[in-house]
Amino acid sequence: MDGIVPGALVELQVGTAVTSAVVASGGHTFTVPPLVPGEIVRARQDDGSGFTPFSDTVTVEDAFVPPQAEPTLPEEINVCSQCVLVTHATPGALVEVFAEGAQVGAAFANRHGTVCVGVDLTELHGKPGTKLQARQVVCGAAGPFAERTLIAQEGMPKPVVGSPVFGCQSVVPVTNARAGALLRFESDSGDSLGQLCSCWTSVNVRVIRALVTGEHVRAQSFYDRDPCVATGLWSDWRLVEQPDDRIKPEIREVVYEGDQTIRVSNQIQGATLTVLIADVSGDMPEEFGPRPVGAEEEISLGAELKTGNEIVVVQRLCGVSVASDPVVVALLPPEVLAPVLIPPMFHCGNAVQVSNLHPGALVRVFMDGVPVGVRWAGLNHSIPVPVSPHLAAGRKVTATQTLGGKESLPSEPVEVQELGRLQRPRIIGPVADGDREIWVSGVMPGARVSIRSGGILQNPRILIGEMDAAEPVVRVPIDGIAGAQPLLAAVPQVRFCGRTATGDEEPVILSPLAIPGNIEVVEEEIDFGNFNLPASAGGFSMQLRGHLYRRKAEGHAPLVVIAHGFHSGFNTTTGDPIDSAAGYGYLARHLVKWGMTVFSVDLQPVNDALVSFSDPPLSHRARAEAIFRSIALLQVHPLSEPVTDASRIGLVGHSMGAEAVAFAQVMNADEGRGISILGVVSIAPTNWIPDFVYPAGKYMELFGAIDQLTGSIPPAGQAGPYGGLRLYDRAEREKTFFWLHGMRHNPFNSEWVGAGDFAEEHLADISRSEGEHQRAAKFLVNAFFQDALMGRPQYGGYMHGIVFPHALAGLPIHTSHSEPGVVVIDNFGDKDDQAGLAAETPSDRAANSLAQVNDATGGALAEWSDQPLTDLDNAPHESFGTRLAWDGPDARFAATLNGLAFGADKVLSLRLAQFYEDSDRNAAATPTDMFVSLEDGNQTATLRLGCVSTVPFPDASSRVNTTLRSVRLPFDAFSAANPALDRNALQRVTLRFDAKPKGHILGDDFEIGD
């Protein structure tokens, strides 16, 4: 029970029975006789000024008696543990823990079915190998046992006290604790702050007094029972700070009319909250509180909110008060839709994915009508809901959602199946050092997924992360390995009903943003003298110079040539000259440290000679000739020859230089130049030659979503600075495109930003920082060249757009990718020489690229049409696509496959975008989700698109662009969703639009590849 005023008299009423207690803190647990289904529970308190009204009533729900499911124990339990975490018990159940037939601990599960049970394992004498068991007891009836083998864990990790810690706060956050060990706390003032046994590695611990601003606190893990007495290192001291704006609370949206509960995040234990509610914005608000911060986010208001009410929450700590941003109560939708559940569900399943949700809904999951899970949706249309107890074969699962007190009809039921063969999981790489989560595919829904350390130095393997999976593709949060031992590889494992399956090791690579050792970079300017561009008559003479970046130690290395774009060459504020070629030093130095030699060529003479762009092909031919001449001269120059491997060359260009490096590869191929260019990167290219096709090979393009060159969309075939994204559309495979939300043009060249930020001054305040632009460029370009030039194909995994390292956390990057050898299901009418497809004239929405049938059905289908993307005001592409819109859950789009056969290592790739602008179907800043099914004629396997990635809302800027991205769904995930699916006889792929109530999308390039 939360929200209690310390020292208040609390009265709890269960049915007609009343229990009261004076409560010293803001929360309290009452022990009562066994509850009876249907009884009403409510409470009130008296802080000396009289009793408050009763809280909202809670009706006692039914439970399974006797319980059929065992609770869940952690994957690893130390034989020295003094407490053990038990999850997935029936809320309120008695949880009993046994070792060698003797009970060693017991406690009651909380409302989430979770409990940290204190245990006494001293009789085991610290010897591993004993079986620890746990069971739940409901209404006096005991259920089956869960079981784990106790292990010995070496050492004791050094905890980390989190930051910030504020004065008057009564909780200390700790990470890197030893689960099952005691944690103690002390202040540098000399007093103890208490201790407890923690069942978690990361935990918020209530200390015995309020913290004081200016003191320091620290924590230590230890065991105090023989024969396991052990003490770890103290954490570093953490300063207790004066509260400030960082205590600002946040009201979780959406809040609807009729709601009587709000949810508030960033609550600081020890603070008080005051809720202010105004009838409408600008009115004098009514004040509720203050009330102490509770253990849960929910705050009960005791009255229904009305549409238009404005809510503000003020948090006060140590005399500092900070108000939340206001939230306005929303109007209820005309209909609260039934949620959608996707089969299969398996016996012993720990979690259920619930979709087709209204943001702000309270979601409840039932098994044969008995509630087994509850979770608030937040701003999501689909959420995993943990279930307590586990799913049981033969029972039927349903879900409802409630908004403003209005409950939906239940979902269609899904019957829980017996578990068959347990499929081996697979890590989706790459995995880089410093990552904080690992992607795993091939997971049977409901399984417990764990990640262990691998590699020759890891014996025994160490558990570094675990979670319950509601879907076949999950991201498992991981902790680092305690101590100095590096993580060399990661190993996935799934557990279901006491059975386990282990996948292959995935080697851990160095993050492309890391610095690999102490590499000294030498920077030198090289002047090759003058030469004519082009060499034939009619050209002009230019000085060829640039910046060479190389390792101090000699040794032939791949050569990367960087070509800048058009700039006046002068600072627009001071008039001083600038050196555009020097603006990529940050990238060049990074590539050198990773084993490359880099030359950034000065193309300002080309800019000066061709400033009018009167002959764009000549401009790009001139840039390409300068690049080719640089490559030839670098092979013989005394500074560069010892560090240049001419058999491995890569090109990077920016702006006009980005189009020029792609055009250079065309010239190289068409004219037989014989230059060994193995990969090309274009950063924000122009489109002055709108018809050339980048030849088969490795090509990567980066574009900022608010780049000045996205500010206009030219007609098809029109030359100019705009439309450079179309280079990717036209390019042959293998190709990758990264659309970078919040990024623009100039910050990729540090000289340009400092020289007046030409044409983008108005974007500086809404774009990401220059450092973030450079971080993205260093990561993506280096990863590309590690694959293309250095022969490290694991780095090529970053080109697929599923996995990005922790080092890029917070940067929204959306990927398109296509590889040679794909099977094109439908490109909706485009010519594709590599796939042997002629242009479809006229386009036919009912026929796909396999010469099979497409179909779209459902009464809620609002739009299905062929869509030349160049006909749309906000689509920057030059291709044909399909356009689909829906207003309800029965809409479908299907493409016939006619018995195609594929292995588990393939992916289904769909290139999708939200249509802009359709504010009714595509709410601002809200991603679109859907289900995708593969069918073999008898069996169907369905994945939620969002288990890999949703379709993002377009980035907000002066011009919003509907830009396609690839979502790549692994075939082994489909097999995990339904092991009976025959991948050797696939008949249809279907897009189901019942994961989100409404939507409007563009689609293109439906493919099956590697």
Summary of the structure (lengths in Angstrom):
residues: 1010
radius of gyration: 31.2
end to end distance: 52.6
largest distance: 103.2
contacts: 3606
relative contact order: 0.07
helix: 12%
strand: 38%
